[in-house]
Amino acid sequence: MSTTITTMKAVHYEKSFEVSVREGPAPKIQHPDDTIIKVTTAGRENMGIVDQVSSGVTLLRKGDRVVIPFNVADGRCLNCEEGRTAFCNGVNPGFAGGAYGYVAMGPHNMFAFPYADFNALVLPAGTRHESSFAFLADIFPTGWHGVTLSNFSPGESIAVFGAGPVGLMSAYSARLREASRVYVVDKVPARLEAAKKIPGAKPIDFSVGDAVDMIIKENGGKMVDRSVDAVGYQAVGSGKGEEEEPNVVLEQCIMVTRPTGGIGVPGLYVPADLGGPDEKAANGMMMMSFGKLFEKGLTIGTGQCNVKKYNRYLRDMIISGQADPNFVVSHEINIDDAPSAYQKFDQRIEDYAKVLIHPNGPLRS
Ligand SMILES: [Zn+2]
């Protein structure tokens, strides 16, 4: 006989760097396509064990271990049919994309999601590769997608701007895809250290010089074939301050990429950035060297990751031992530890790379 769970725990973002754990009503099945999972690992990710399936779900069974794309999709609109699930027209009517409302919930120990047969990726039973599989929800496919957006081919050189979780995953993906040289740009020491865990990746510290000059020098005087902007609009310049310079990374990508090369932009840009440094930025507009971009014949690929396009293949690379993105994990905590852990991160927020939460306690085999 199954137990009925009537409450769930969730991490609430009270304000910047302050969270609390609250109990609330457990999620309910509302639609024939819905499924509820008991979350084993959360962050921006959601993976867990199927707890309940609704009447229309035919591919999943209670007890299946699954991971869910951060941007859920309906599987039946024009963009989904063409494989562009990040731009699903059906999940949020009037908007192309299903990420919001899910990510904003914060970590929680029970999770209901729609269109379950389409969205769930089934994993081998047990607890093996837990954190690596959790990254199939977002950062591993997103990093891989950044490399794809740059039109990368094996053997090419690539510069990745940003050594946060997505940048590290882009650099790691480029290695898996046989890049000849990989440069990873950041200024946070812990992130540059994390980049060193990627075999052959060369960290570039932009606090000590111009990133474009340093990369070209390291690359034997040549521009790189591809670049990836894994930073987005919240980029900061090389100055000591942390003032936002939304165009700085795109500009560097244009300058460091060889003529007819390509730029991939998985980093987030928004149509309205109210905290931006000026009125143009507030309206999502920025200056960039479009003339240089045209002169060099560069391509730019942008947008959120179509997670379903990649996640089953990346899962199989983890299972076969070809890939193990687990190296980006910096902290693993339980949900009740979230308030104190988040406060600790506040003191040295830039130091941490990636936190995973196990909302139902430590994993047991
Ligand atoms: Zn769709």
Boltz pocket constraint, residues with backbone or C-beta under 6 A from the ligand:
constraints:
  - pocket:
      binder: B
      contacts: [[A, 73], [A, 74], [A, 75], [A, 76], [A, 77], [A, 78], [A, 79], [A, 80], [A, 81], [A, 85], [A, 87], [A, 88], [A, 89], [A, 90], [A, 91]]
      max_distance: 6.0
